Amino acid sequence: MNKAVTIALDAMGGDKAPHIVVKGAARFLKKHGSDNIRFLFFGKKEIVQSHLKKYKELLPVSEIRHTDDVIVNDEKPSMALRKGKNSSMGLAIKAVTDGEADYVVSAGNTGALMAIALFSMKRLPGIDRPAIASMFPTSTGKKVIALDLGANLEASPKNLVQYSLLGAIFASTTFGVDRPKVGLLNVGSEEGKGPESVKAASAILKEMENLPADYVGFVEGNDIGKGKVDVVVTDGFTGNIALKMMEGTANLLYDFLKDAFFGTLLSKMVSLLSYFSFKRLKKRMDPRNYNGGMMLGLNGICVKSHGGTDSKGFANAIRFGYKMATNNYNERVSEGLHALGQYGELGGDNNNDASQSEKEAQSA
């Protein structure tokens, strides 16, 4: 039997909470099994209970922790940090900090989640700034991990090197990649191109002998979809733009295909011949398969689900957190930092005060 895992869920976070949160938990449980799983739902008890009753398989492995406080989607991180202690999000995060849960999943306000998680969990020793990581689809069928996707607008060379370690170990623990290929996102693959911070980070990564990954140098935006690397590293400003651009391109492509196949009576007839091919394409592009923004570098596992996802997407966010928890992600990051100890400039200051938490969450 696998080790017991307790999952803290912000039952009130997201556009369709708590319905999607409860249904997503049931979906995860059905696929995974209940032998070693326990859920802690944080939210308005009567409302959560009414949804929980619909899934009898959840009842024996679930507990509801009541709170009336909820962080709304447009809450500013600064305000959420001040009044979010007793919210469904804040209490779910606290369950991880207190050792009651192995990880937390929330579909709530991203900036608020980062601010409260950073303030409560703190950073892993040796990590200066956390990063948001997620997955992109590729033409090869594998998933590419990209970070930072918006936790910090700017990144120093030290930050970028630390992100490389965080992303490489995530690729190993979540997708079983033995030695992930890591690339720094840049405006060109030539060594002389790009911002000084990116070039400086590249120079450090080239010298590292104990990095649990193969650094391949610079990659461009069009390399992401080719699956040239397993991990793409960049600052939060660039990463968030890349994320939104890829989401928009996927939606645009889907609209083009829908118009091409269903725009006229003739195209509708032809589309019947391509139905299964179109279905496979839709499955590969389905954002629910990649749902889950991992907040890497925190001294605890925190997963951000897209606020508008459905139960399939939320179940995947739970699944990614489960893989991190059961494969000892944070412990392996600490081991990786220790192995890189010869690079003293990489150690973090771990200044975890509230103002810093608020500042780092502004772009999330």
C-alpha positions, 0 to 999 in steps of 0.5 A, a space after each residue: 500500500 502507498 503511504 497515506 496522503 491527506 489533501 487540503 482543498 479550498 472548497 470555495 475557490 473557483 468560478 463553480 465552487 464548491 461543485 467542481 471541487 467536490 466533483 473533481 475530488 470524486 473523479 480523482 478518487 475513482 481513478 486513483 482508489 481510496 486506499 491511501 487518500 483523505 480529503 480535508 474540505 475547507 469552506 461553508 459546511 452546509 453547502 459543501 456537505 450538500 455536494 458531498 452527499 452526491 458522491 458516496 465514495 467520498 464520504 468515508 475519506 472526507 472531512 469538512 472544516 467550516 469557515 464563512 470567510 471566502 477570498 473573492 476572485 478580484 481580491 487584492 493580494 495585499 487585502 487577502 494577506 491581511 484578512 485571509 487567515 480564516 478564509 477557506 484558502 488560508 485554512 487549507 494552506 495552514 493545514 499543510 503548514 501545520 502538518 495536517 495535510 500533504 499538499 493544498 489545491 485551490 482554484 481561487 485568486 492566484 495572487 492571493 494564493 501566492 501571497 498567503 502560501 508564501 507568508 504561511 509556508 515560507 520558502 524552501 531554505 536556499 530558494 530566494 523566490 518561488 515560481 509558478 510552473 505549468 505544462 505545455 503540449 508539444 508535437 512529440 506528445 510529451 509535456 514541457 514544463 515552463 516556469 516562471 509563469 507569473 510569480 515574479 515579473 523580474 528574475 536575477 541570474 540566481 533566480 533563473 538558476 534556481 528555477 532550473 533546479 526546481 523545474 528539473 526536479 519537477 520533471 523528474 518527480 512528476 513525469 519520470 524524466 531521468 535527466 531533464 533537458 533544460 533551456 533558458 527562453 531567449 530571443 535567439 539561440 546564439 550565445 551573445 543574444 539576450 538580456 544580461 541576466 539570462 546570459 549570466 544565468 547561462 554561464 553559471 548553468 554551463 559550469 554546474 556539474 551536479 545539476 540533476 539535468 542537462 542544460 542545452 542553452 538558449 531556446 526560442 519561443 517556437 522551440 517550446 511546442 517542438 519538445 526540444 527541451 523538458 523544462 523552459 526557464 524564464 522570468 514571470 513577465 515573459 512566461 506569463 505572456 508566453 502562457 497567455 499567447 499559447 492559450 490564445 493560439 490554441 483557442 484561435 486554432 480551434 475556432 479556425 478548425 470549427 469554421 473549416 469543418 462546420 461552416 457549410 453543409 459540404 464541410 459538415 459532410 466532409 467532417 464526418 470522415 475526419 471525426 476521429 482525427 479531429 477528436 484526437 486533436 481536440 484531446 491533445 489540445 485539451 487544456 484540462 490535461 495540463 491544468 495545475 500551476 505548481 508553486 515551486 520553491 515554497 516549503 510546502 506543496 501548493 497547486 493552483 487550479 484554473 478558476 474556470 476548469 471543470 471536474 476533469 481539470 480539477 482532478 488533474 490538479 489534484 493528481 499533479 500535487 499527489 505526484 509531487 507529494 508521493 515522490 518527495 519533491 521538496 526533499 529532492 529540491 533540498 538535496 539538489 541545493 545541497 549538491 550545488 553547495 559549491 555555488 555559494 551565490 545560489 543560497 537564498 536569504 529566505 526573508 519571508 515577511 508579509 510585505 515581501 509576500 505581497 510584493 511577490 504576488 503582485 503579478 500572479 
